[in-house]
Amino acid sequence: MASAGNSGSGDDDAGGKLLADRYQKGEVLGEGTYGVVFKAIDTKTGNTVAVKRIRIGKDKKEGVNFTALREIKLLKELKDPNIIELIDCFPYKENLHLVFEFMETDLEALIKDKNIILSPADTKSYVQMMLKGLAFCHKKWVLHRDMKPNNLLIGADGQLKLADFGLARVFGSPGRNFTHQVFARWYRAPELLFGSKQYGSGVDIWAAGCIFAELLTRRAFLQGSSDIDQLGKIFAALGTPKSSQWPDMVYLPDYVEYQYVAAPPLRTLFPMASDDALDLLSKMLTYDPKARISAQQALEHRYFSSLPAPTRPSQLPRPRRKGDQGNNKIPDLNLQDGPMVLSPPRKLRRVTAHEGMEGMHRTDKVDEHPSGMRHTDDMPSQSSRIPMSVDVGAVFGTRPAPRPTLNSADKSRLKRKLDMDPEFGYAE
Amino acid sequence: MADFRTSTQRERWIFQSHDLMERWAAANQRAAQTLAQYGTTRLNVDLLDGSVSYPESMPDHVEGSSVVKPLSYEEEQLTRVFYEQKIQEVCAAFKFPHKIQATAIIYFKRFYLQWSVMEHQPKHIMLTCVYASCKVEENHVSAEELGKGIQQDHQIILNNEMILLKTLDFDLIVYAPYRSIEGFIDDLEDFCRAGNGPFQRLKELRQAAISHVDKMMLTDAPLLYTPGQLALAALHKSNDLLRVVDFERYLEIIFSRQHSDCPIEQFVQSINEINYLVDQLNIPTVKDMRHVDRKLKHCWDPSSHDEHNKKKEKKSKHKSKRTSTDAQL
């Protein structure tokens, strides 16, 4: 950090193009409405960092960007293993620079990566870290207000951390009204969809519940296309709330009555989840925010103390680098992956064009209900599919799956099995 | 954000007396050296990144020959208190909550821990502190609106925003005694219900304590003590005047509850030190500031010194003009 007391202004480029005499710039990681995020090396510590660059225009009527200021002020006070660290902050030329610890990937990329199999212990680990980060925020009277998988970053050490505090704010002062236009729609709590401007930490818990559901199914849980549609999808999945469940809902500014639908059992939506997981999930997705479980209470739920123990962060499956995710979108690779991974032994037959089409269809079905447990069940049969993969390659003219993938999957499975033993339990 | 214990304020912005004096003296000496070397003390600030450079030497300046005197250490102190009180007036005029007023004053104090009032105009810095405080406390008032309210160009407010943030090291969340007072009053209600005093008069006590904190914010106490200590000192002082509760007994109860490492005697001494600072507070009037302000103007623009001397030699018909100028404070 440039010394605030320094009344001289040296040439910052004099030190071999280091940014502010300290950061060696690297590749661009992403762009958004705020500006650019790029990788850099902190020459003071040797660590890799991510630098968010925010334009400061002298033409602007309001000076320093309000969102950036909010992120800075909160992250300066929040120090926790499950919250992204703001290492440094400085203006340079026409930009304000926020320096963060570098994170390898995010939960969204992990959820979408079909090469990653999440065991129940893995899912439990991610949910636990997410809730630990939230519990810390709420203890400090901070609402995150933008909980979603791509704001949950994952470090090289496997730690999951809450990031992007641009919508976050302090709560707890009586009488202060907040905007209800927060959260990406799929993660927005029902009280917000009904226009509530006085809300609390429950809004973050609802979003975390949706993320939990997404980890269980590997697809976004409630994909509404408008606020009305979002409420409709919530009520279709969880039942229309009764007054007895949520007495205050009729008083919310944008309350609209929906046709009553009874709640289907949660089990039907998450067939592979354990009873404890379903119980915790139902408490996180409770309609009445006053009755919704808190982050701290959630961490004390028996889900986290029952077997399997959460996977140690360092043992969690490694996704490909974010930059490599694009490869997974090549259609012929998906075509190859589907039948190879998912066909059970009893259907083992000589491959024909018709069989190939069936494989694609099965892929679609699995997208609707995939779970770590189901993939785990399929694992023992995977090695017997090697000849099939050769045939598939020959018939469709695509490369056969490389052996290392199978081997690394086997190793990964073995590690996870070891982690499930009580002796290897991961202490909270 | 109700956790002072892990705050940047506690970690980085609570000082010992001698540290404060060293910083103020260093800033004062640096400005005096700048004056001797360049003929002016006003630093040039890059508006975009808040970086600072030395001024161009004044055209007719010969190093070491300046007839302009820098402000003394004491005059700087007086100037800071004067403008902190102005912050209170501006915030009252806009009906801003106490939290914003306190945050703005703390920003001002922290800024001038590192800079001299000769280096950056306190009148401008004061406004930027109010603006930044509104932004950070999410009670946003536009620079234009703020500027209109006080008949100042809004650009003056924005020009110093980046150097202010940099000087604060972007430590933006501030804890003030006002919230602590609310907490202690709630606690005292329980204390009263247990038969220790009249419940109804706590409102008087609360109001008196808040007024006392307003004065306290103009002393060095907020840079030396924690918000909780400041709040208890204010309540103690106010209770001495109003005699609402047995405060010594209340302190004993607090300490027995907290199992504090700090002995109660040491804590009472801190309270007394805080209230001594308030007792010693001297808030300068506009009239008191006339001489200091004139010196300050000369430090920024030495040519005004010659102008001033010429005016002195002219007839009394110019006196009203000078008075009018001073009134702009």
Boltz contact constraints between the chains, C-beta under 6 A:
constraints:
  - contact:
      token1: [A, 4]
      token2: [B, 114]
      max_distance: 6.0
  - contact:
      token1: [A, 4]
      token2: [B, 166]
      max_distance: 6.0
  - contact:
      token1: [A, 4]
      token2: [B, 167]
      max_distance: 6.0
  - contact:
      token1: [A, 4]
      token2: [B, 169]
      max_distance: 6.0
  - contact:
      token1: [A, 5]
      token2: [B, 114]
      max_distance: 6.0
  - contact:
      token1: [A, 7]
      token2: [B, 52]
      max_distance: 6.0
  - contact:
      token1: [A, 9]
      token2: [B, 51]
      max_distance: 6.0
  - contact:
      token1: [A, 9]
      token2: [B, 53]
      max_distance: 6.0
  - contact:
      token1: [A, 56]
      token2: [B, 48]
      max_distance: 6.0
  - contact:
      token1: [A, 58]
      token2: [B, 47]
      max_distance: 6.0
  - contact:
      token1: [A, 58]
      token2: [B, 48]
      max_distance: 6.0
  - contact:
      token1: [A, 63]
      token2: [B, 158]
      max_distance: 6.0
  - contact:
      token1: [A, 63]
      token2: [B, 161]
      max_distance: 6.0
  - contact:
      token1: [A, 64]
      token2: [B, 161]
      max_distance: 6.0
  - contact:
      token1: [A, 72]
      token2: [B, 170]
      max_distance: 6.0
  - contact:
      token1: [A, 73]
      token2: [B, 136]
      max_distance: 6.0
  - contact:
      token1: [A, 73]
      token2: [B, 172]
      max_distance: 6.0
  - contact:
      token1: [A, 73]
      token2: [B, 173]
      max_distance: 6.0
  - contact:
      token1: [A, 76]
      token2: [B, 8]
      max_distance: 6.0
  - contact:
      token1: [A, 76]
      token2: [B, 171]
      max_distance: 6.0
  - contact:
      token1: [A, 77]
      token2: [B, 1]
      max_distance: 6.0
  - contact:
      token1: [A, 77]
      token2: [B, 7]
      max_distance: 6.0
  - contact:
      token1: [A, 77]
      token2: [B, 173]
      max_distance: 6.0
  - contact:
      token1: [A, 89]
      token2: [B, 170]
      max_distance: 6.0
  - contact:
      token1: [A, 91]
      token2: [B, 49]
      max_distance: 6.0
  - contact:
      token1: [A, 91]
      token2: [B, 50]
      max_distance: 6.0
  - contact:
      token1: [A, 91]
      token2: [B, 162]
      max_distance: 6.0
  - contact:
      token1: [A, 92]
      token2: [B, 49]
      max_distance: 6.0
  - contact:
      token1: [A, 94]
      token2: [B, 48]
      max_distance: 6.0
  - contact:
      token1: [A, 140]
      token2: [B, 1]
      max_distance: 6.0
  - contact:
      token1: [A, 140]
      token2: [B, 3]
      max_distance: 6.0
  - contact:
      token1: [A, 141]
      token2: [B, 1]
      max_distance: 6.0
  - contact:
      token1: [A, 141]
      token2: [B, 2]
      max_distance: 6.0
  - contact:
      token1: [A, 170]
      token2: [B, 1]
      max_distance: 6.0
